[in-house]
Amino acid sequence: MASTVVQYTTKPERAEENQSLIEAVFADLADRAPTGFSYQVFRLEDGVSFVHVADEHDAAGAGSLQEVPAFQAFVSGIADRCVVGPVARGATEVGRYR
């Protein structure tokens, strides 16, 4: 399983908009119910920093987060919403509970 962790910091006046766009992604995911990946987003306690974690599973033809229209809308304006742009890093899971 390949994991990607992305962290960035929004402009304070754009943090709520960013969260709304993320919520739209999860609504789209709930409607489409794609398989092949899991996805989590955290808003950090400073209120302006976000961390996204995507785990791609080995499911041939199962779809990708990149194919979800609401996710495409979310990423299209991310640079304008940020003071510190997204930094993506590959990650290897060491352990998981539930």
Phi and psi in degrees as a GROMACS rama.xvg file:
@    title "Ramachandran Plot"
@    xaxis  label "Phi"
@    yaxis  label "Psi"
@TYPE xy
-97.6093  131.387  ALA-2
-117.355  145.371  SER-3
-129.454  132.522  THR-4
-116.329  128.047  VAL-5
-123.694  129.904  VAL-6
-128.608  143.785  GLN-7
-158.871  167.907  TYR-8
-126.226  125.698  THR-9
-85.9931  163.195  THR-10
-67.0319  141.005  LYS-11
-53.8127  -39.417  PRO-12
-76.2244  -5.06592  GLU-13
-113.514  0.100567  ARG-14
-63.4561  -42.1174  ALA-15
-66.5445  -40.1977  GLU-16
-60.4191  -43.5263  GLU-17
-60.0463  -45.4066  ASN-18
-62.5015  -40.8695  GLN-19
-60.8614  -40.455  SER-20
-65.1482  -38.4395  LEU-21
-65.5191  -43.4078  ILE-22
-60.2466  -35.1781  GLU-23
-65.6204  -35.2424  ALA-24
-62.3605  -46.5512  VAL-25
-66.3862  -33.734  PHE-26
-64.967  -42.3685  ALA-27
-63.9662  -41.9481  ASP-28
-62.4541  -40.4689  LEU-29
-62.9519  -38.0277  ALA-30
-70.3431  -42.0724  ASP-31
-85.4641  -29.5781  ARG-32
48.9127  51.7106  ALA-33
-69.3518  153.117  PRO-34
-109.298  173.011  THR-35
102.288  -11.0429  GLY-36
-157.043  159.788  PHE-37
-122.641  157.184  SER-38
-149.95  132.756  TYR-39
-135.034  147.398  GLN-40
-133.859  137.158  VAL-41
-121.812  136.721  PHE-42
-102.864  122.008  ARG-43
-76.9837  165.53  LEU-44
-64.6209  -16.4785  GLU-45
-73.6427  -11.1956  ASP-46
83.9359  -11.2288  GLY-47
-122.773  -9.74015  VAL-48
-101.008  139.855  SER-49
-128.997  146.682  PHE-50
-129.581  126.203  VAL-51
-111.142  138.915  HIS-52
-128.585  119.81  VAL-53
-119.552  129.921  ALA-54
-114.66  115.82  ASP-55
-88.6967  126.327  GLU-56
-95.3654  165.238  HIS-57
-87.5393  72.6756  ASP-58
-124.69  103.374  ALA-59
-59.9321  129.772  ALA-60
68.7739  19.5102  GLY-61
-88.0662  -4.42516  ALA-62
95.6027  169.719  GLY-63
-140.097  153.505  SER-64
-58.6663  -34.5211  LEU-65
-62.3231  -20.0769  GLN-66
-88.4393  -6.16702  GLU-67
-82.1484  119.893  VAL-68
-53.8332  -42.2994  PRO-69
-66.112  -31.6642  ALA-70
-69.6549  -40.3244  PHE-71
-60.0326  -41.3074  GLN-72
-65.165  -39.9014  ALA-73
-60.6302  -49.0109  PHE-74
-75.226  -20.2432  VAL-75
-62.1584  -31.1362  SER-76
-117.36  17.3237  GLY-77
-60.6045  -39.0308  ILE-78
-61.7462  -37.408  ALA-79
-70.4974  -24.1207  ASP-80
-87.6975  -8.05312  ARG-81
-109.417  148.49  CYS-82
-98.0804  -28.6719  VAL-83
-125.102  112.471  VAL-84
-66.3343  165.289  GLY-85
-61.6832  135.546  PRO-86
-120.629  118.397  VAL-87
-102.5  136.958  ALA-88
-135.479  139.684  ARG-89
-72.5832  150.274  GLY-90
-142.014  152.311  ALA-91
-115.591  123.726  THR-92
-67.7679  131.838  GLU-93
-96.3231  -34.5125  VAL-94
-170.323  162.731  GLY-95
-152.197  138.344  ARG-96
-118.413  117.549  TYR-97
